[in-house]
Amino acid sequence: MFDLGLAKVIGDAVKAGFGLVDDLHTSDEEKLIMKQHLLTIQADTLGKTLDYEAKAMEARASIIVEEAKGSWWHPKAIWRPLTMLTFLALVVGYWFGYVPENVSEELVGRLFTLIQIGLGGYIVGRSGEKIAHTIVNKNVN
């Protein structure tokens, strides 16, 4: 998932750079050229960050697809669903009051985030698997 915090940091750095450029004692034309360079750097940095995130997502999806190819009862294939179901049970138990008192709302929030990430990875993996089968079937015919 793309880190919006990183995009904000990059944007804030470029804004700060604009402020520095505005304070320079030079022509307006040179200031515009410097600002253009800053925007180019920002675009390049965000583009590289998106490329990195896309590759990371592809890697996570390929792991899930490979695990799905194995037998359903094999530990490599079933550990992720069991983990997600365990986290889900803890969150549901918390909502119904069936958990120890020392479990904080912050911990439950983190478990819920893990469930979202796991579910997102599963959906991406299954979608990738279906797309791959469609492409392979079209190329065979």
Backbone bond lengths (Angstrom), bond angles and torsions (degrees), N, CA, C in turn:
res aa  C-N    CA-C-N  psi(-1)  N-CA   C-N-CA  omega(-1)  CA-C   N-CA-C  phi
1 M - - - 1.440 - - 1.521 108.82 -
2 F 1.280 114.32 137.78 1.456 118.52 -177.07 1.513 108.93 -69.81
3 D 1.308 115.24 132.75 1.456 122.30 -178.43 1.532 109.40 -83.66
4 L 1.329 115.86 103.42 1.463 120.01 -179.77 1.521 111.33 -67.67
5 G 1.328 117.43 -25.34 1.457 120.83 176.61 1.512 110.95 -62.31
6 L 1.341 116.07 -40.52 1.458 120.56 178.51 1.529 110.52 -65.14
7 A 1.322 116.87 -41.26 1.464 120.56 178.58 1.531 110.12 -62.35
8 K 1.322 116.91 -38.02 1.470 120.36 178.47 1.523 110.49 -66.48
9 V 1.337 116.72 -41.57 1.468 119.76 179.06 1.525 110.35 -61.79
10 I 1.324 116.58 -43.77 1.468 120.08 178.92 1.527 110.46 -63.44
11 G 1.335 116.40 -44.29 1.468 120.41 178.35 1.522 112.03 -61.79
12 D 1.336 116.88 -41.09 1.469 120.68 178.51 1.523 110.91 -64.91
13 A 1.335 116.60 -38.08 1.467 120.07 179.00 1.530 110.45 -64.81
14 V 1.333 116.32 -40.74 1.469 119.53 178.56 1.529 110.26 -66.51
15 K 1.337 117.83 -40.35 1.471 120.70 176.90 1.528 110.62 -60.06
16 A 1.329 115.02 -42.44 1.468 119.02 178.44 1.529 109.91 -63.32
17 G 1.326 115.93 -39.42 1.463 120.19 176.89 1.515 111.21 -62.75
18 F 1.340 117.44 -40.09 1.463 120.83 176.73 1.529 110.32 -59.52
19 G 1.342 115.82 -41.91 1.457 119.73 179.24 1.521 111.44 -61.85
20 L 1.323 116.25 -41.14 1.464 120.00 177.74 1.526 111.39 -64.60
21 V 1.339 115.44 -41.48 1.464 119.75 179.87 1.524 109.94 -64.30
22 D 1.332 116.10 -40.85 1.473 119.36 179.87 1.524 111.70 -62.77
23 D 1.326 117.44 -30.14 1.469 121.47 -179.14 1.527 113.22 -80.31
24 L 1.318 118.15 -10.69 1.466 121.05 -179.33 1.530 110.98 -70.21
25 H 1.303 114.89 148.12 1.467 120.15 177.08 1.529 107.78 -96.42
26 T 1.320 113.98 82.01 1.462 121.02 -179.48 1.525 108.24 -148.92
27 S 1.311 116.84 178.02 1.472 119.98 -176.74 1.524 110.92 -72.98
28 D 1.336 114.94 158.53 1.465 120.35 177.99 1.518 110.81 -61.98
29 E 1.323 116.65 -35.22 1.465 120.46 179.72 1.531 110.78 -63.19
30 E 1.327 117.48 -44.15 1.468 120.79 178.99 1.529 110.98 -66.12
31 K 1.336 116.12 -37.04 1.465 119.76 177.13 1.525 110.46 -62.34
32 L 1.331 117.46 -43.34 1.472 120.95 178.47 1.526 111.36 -62.66
33 I 1.327 117.59 -39.89 1.465 121.20 178.32 1.530 109.90 -63.00
34 M 1.339 116.93 -43.46 1.464 120.49 179.06 1.530 111.24 -63.76
35 K 1.342 116.43 -41.42 1.462 120.17 178.49 1.530 110.43 -65.23
36 Q 1.321 116.54 -37.71 1.465 120.23 177.43 1.525 109.90 -61.67
37 H 1.330 117.23 -41.83 1.466 120.83 177.81 1.532 110.97 -62.74
38 L 1.328 116.27 -40.73 1.470 119.56 178.07 1.528 111.09 -63.07
39 L 1.326 117.27 -42.23 1.467 120.66 178.38 1.521 111.49 -65.39
40 T 1.328 116.76 -36.08 1.463 120.64 176.89 1.525 110.26 -64.49
41 I 1.327 115.97 -43.43 1.466 120.22 177.78 1.526 109.95 -62.00
42 Q 1.326 117.35 -42.36 1.462 121.35 178.79 1.531 110.70 -61.20
43 A 1.314 116.94 -47.20 1.464 120.73 -179.47 1.530 111.14 -63.01
44 D 1.325 117.11 -42.84 1.464 120.78 178.82 1.527 111.42 -62.91
45 T 1.324 116.18 -43.03 1.462 120.82 -179.31 1.523 110.87 -64.91
46 L 1.316 117.07 -45.23 1.464 120.02 178.36 1.528 111.19 -65.27
47 G 1.316 116.71 -37.75 1.464 120.18 177.63 1.515 111.58 -63.10
48 K 1.321 116.85 -43.99 1.471 120.63 178.40 1.522 110.72 -65.59
49 T 1.326 116.35 -37.36 1.467 119.82 177.92 1.518 110.48 -64.75
50 L 1.328 117.39 -42.77 1.472 120.56 177.57 1.528 111.23 -64.06
51 D 1.327 117.24 -39.91 1.472 120.36 176.82 1.523 110.52 -60.61
52 Y 1.326 116.12 -44.53 1.459 120.49 179.18 1.524 110.27 -61.42
53 E 1.324 117.14 -46.23 1.462 121.24 -179.81 1.524 110.95 -62.30
54 A 1.330 117.69 -39.67 1.464 121.02 178.96 1.527 110.68 -64.11
55 K 1.330 116.90 -42.72 1.467 120.22 178.56 1.525 110.91 -65.60
56 A 1.309 117.44 -39.17 1.461 120.91 177.91 1.527 110.56 -64.31
57 M 1.330 116.70 -41.20 1.468 120.75 178.52 1.527 110.33 -65.24
58 E 1.336 117.66 -40.93 1.459 121.07 177.72 1.526 110.54 -62.62
59 A 1.324 117.07 -40.55 1.465 120.75 179.10 1.525 110.69 -63.80
60 R 1.335 117.29 -43.92 1.463 120.33 178.32 1.531 110.51 -63.77
61 A 1.316 116.66 -41.17 1.464 120.22 179.89 1.523 110.74 -65.81
62 S 1.329 117.88 -39.59 1.473 119.63 -179.26 1.522 111.09 -66.33
63 I 1.327 117.45 -34.00 1.467 120.18 176.67 1.519 110.21 -63.66
64 I 1.318 116.18 -44.89 1.462 120.12 -179.36 1.521 110.40 -65.30
65 V 1.326 117.62 -41.57 1.467 120.89 179.18 1.527 110.13 -62.98
66 E 1.321 117.86 -44.00 1.463 121.17 179.20 1.517 111.15 -63.02
67 E 1.316 116.86 -40.35 1.458 119.73 178.10 1.525 111.11 -65.44
68 A 1.324 116.78 -35.60 1.459 120.93 -178.84 1.519 112.01 -70.17
69 K 1.324 118.50 -21.91 1.459 121.40 -179.52 1.525 112.19 -71.77
70 G 1.316 116.88 -25.41 1.458 120.50 -177.58 1.516 111.58 -76.37
71 S 1.306 114.97 -179.10 1.454 121.74 177.65 1.528 109.41 -65.02
72 W 1.321 117.34 146.35 1.458 120.30 -175.82 1.523 112.34 -66.04
73 W 1.318 118.55 -26.56 1.458 120.68 -176.85 1.523 112.92 -93.63
74 H 1.324 116.67 -5.92 1.465 119.87 -178.77 1.532 109.04 -67.54
75 P 1.346 118.30 136.78 1.472 120.50 -177.51 1.531 113.88 -54.29
76 K 1.332 117.73 -35.36 1.466 119.01 179.66 1.520 111.19 -66.23
77 A 1.321 117.35 -30.29 1.461 120.69 -176.46 1.521 112.72 -87.76
78 I 1.316 117.73 -26.36 1.458 119.48 -171.42 1.531 113.68 -104.72
79 W 1.322 118.58 -8.95 1.463 118.85 -175.70 1.519 112.09 -63.85
80 R 1.331 117.79 -38.27 1.461 119.97 -177.91 1.530 111.68 -67.25
81 P 1.342 119.12 -49.33 1.477 117.96 178.04 1.527 112.58 -61.29
82 L 1.337 117.53 -39.27 1.460 119.27 178.73 1.528 111.58 -64.35
83 T 1.321 116.02 -39.80 1.464 119.87 178.09 1.522 110.46 -63.35
84 M 1.330 116.66 -45.73 1.467 120.13 -179.32 1.531 110.71 -64.06
85 L 1.331 117.04 -40.44 1.466 119.65 179.20 1.527 111.05 -66.31
86 T 1.327 116.88 -36.59 1.461 120.48 177.13 1.521 110.38 -63.75
87 F 1.336 116.79 -47.19 1.463 119.97 178.08 1.522 110.62 -60.91
88 L 1.331 116.43 -42.64 1.459 120.45 179.32 1.527 110.65 -61.63
89 A 1.332 117.13 -42.46 1.463 120.55 178.86 1.525 110.92 -62.02
90 L 1.340 117.07 -39.41 1.462 120.04 178.23 1.527 111.75 -64.36
91 V 1.329 116.97 -42.20 1.461 120.47 179.76 1.533 110.64 -66.25
92 V 1.334 117.01 -46.08 1.474 120.61 179.48 1.526 109.60 -63.57
93 G 1.335 116.44 -42.59 1.464 119.87 177.70 1.518 111.85 -59.37
94 Y 1.322 116.31 -39.19 1.459 120.89 178.64 1.530 110.45 -63.02
95 W 1.342 116.08 -43.84 1.463 119.94 -179.78 1.530 111.92 -62.36
96 F 1.339 116.50 -33.13 1.457 120.25 -179.56 1.531 112.82 -93.74
97 G 1.335 116.43 2.56 1.455 120.69 175.94 1.518 114.30 80.98
98 Y 1.326 119.22 20.61 1.458 122.60 -177.82 1.529 113.41 -101.39
99 V 1.299 117.65 34.32 1.462 120.38 179.23 1.525 109.19 -129.75
100 P 1.325 115.98 160.29 1.471 118.11 178.58 1.525 111.17 -59.69
101 E 1.314 115.38 153.45 1.464 120.55 -177.78 1.518 112.47 -68.29
102 N 1.341 117.63 -21.32 1.464 119.59 -177.19 1.529 112.93 -80.10
103 V 1.328 118.30 1.13 1.461 121.45 175.83 1.526 107.87 -85.89
104 S 1.314 115.87 116.74 1.462 120.32 -175.21 1.524 111.87 -85.12
105 E 1.332 114.46 164.38 1.460 119.50 176.08 1.515 110.58 -65.22
106 E 1.338 116.57 -31.52 1.465 120.67 178.10 1.535 110.37 -62.50
107 L 1.331 116.69 -43.24 1.463 120.42 178.55 1.522 110.57 -64.19
108 V 1.308 117.13 -41.97 1.464 120.81 178.02 1.522 109.94 -63.41
109 G 1.332 117.31 -39.28 1.469 121.11 176.60 1.512 111.45 -62.19
110 R 1.327 116.63 -40.81 1.469 120.26 178.15 1.537 111.01 -66.12
111 L 1.329 116.25 -40.33 1.468 119.19 177.21 1.526 110.58 -62.48
112 F 1.326 116.25 -41.59 1.460 120.31 179.15 1.529 110.57 -63.76
113 T 1.338 117.21 -38.55 1.467 121.06 176.00 1.517 110.40 -62.65
114 L 1.329 117.30 -42.37 1.475 120.71 177.56 1.531 111.14 -61.99
115 I 1.324 116.12 -39.01 1.469 119.73 177.63 1.526 109.73 -63.01
116 Q 1.330 117.09 -43.27 1.465 120.76 179.17 1.523 110.78 -61.99
117 I 1.324 117.08 -44.09 1.466 120.75 179.99 1.534 109.73 -64.29
118 G 1.327 116.17 -45.35 1.463 120.20 -179.84 1.518 112.05 -62.49
119 L 1.320 116.18 -43.49 1.461 120.02 179.04 1.522 110.74 -65.98
120 G 1.335 116.32 -40.21 1.465 120.11 177.43 1.517 111.44 -62.25
121 G 1.340 116.87 -42.95 1.464 120.71 177.31 1.510 111.96 -63.37
122 Y 1.333 117.10 -38.87 1.462 120.54 179.18 1.524 110.31 -65.31
123 I 1.318 116.99 -44.10 1.468 120.85 -179.13 1.527 110.18 -63.86
124 V 1.340 117.11 -43.96 1.462 120.39 178.34 1.524 110.05 -62.47
125 G 1.333 116.26 -43.64 1.465 120.22 179.98 1.519 112.36 -62.66
126 R 1.319 116.72 -45.94 1.473 120.36 179.64 1.529 110.71 -66.07
127 S 1.317 117.35 -40.41 1.464 120.23 178.16 1.525 110.13 -63.53
128 G 1.327 116.36 -44.17 1.466 120.55 177.93 1.514 111.68 -60.83
129 E 1.327 115.91 -40.68 1.461 120.41 179.04 1.533 110.73 -63.58
130 K 1.316 117.65 -44.28 1.462 121.15 179.47 1.528 111.35 -65.31
131 I 1.328 116.47 -40.93 1.466 120.01 178.38 1.519 110.20 -64.26
132 A 1.333 116.04 -43.00 1.472 120.14 179.58 1.527 110.66 -60.88
133 H 1.329 117.51 -43.12 1.469 120.30 179.16 1.525 110.81 -63.91
134 T 1.332 116.46 -39.50 1.469 119.97 178.38 1.514 111.16 -63.37
135 I 1.320 117.44 -44.71 1.452 121.97 -179.52 1.528 110.54 -64.96
136 V 1.313 117.17 -44.17 1.472 121.13 179.70 1.522 110.08 -63.38
137 N 1.324 117.82 -43.16 1.466 121.04 -179.92 1.524 111.09 -64.85
138 K 1.335 118.93 -37.17 1.461 121.58 178.59 1.525 110.83 -68.90
139 N 1.342 116.71 -37.55 1.459 120.52 -179.47 1.533 111.62 -72.06
140 V 1.343 117.02 -28.88 1.467 120.68 179.79 1.519 110.19 -74.25
141 N 1.324 116.19 -38.02 1.471 120.13 -177.84 1.468 109.04 -79.17
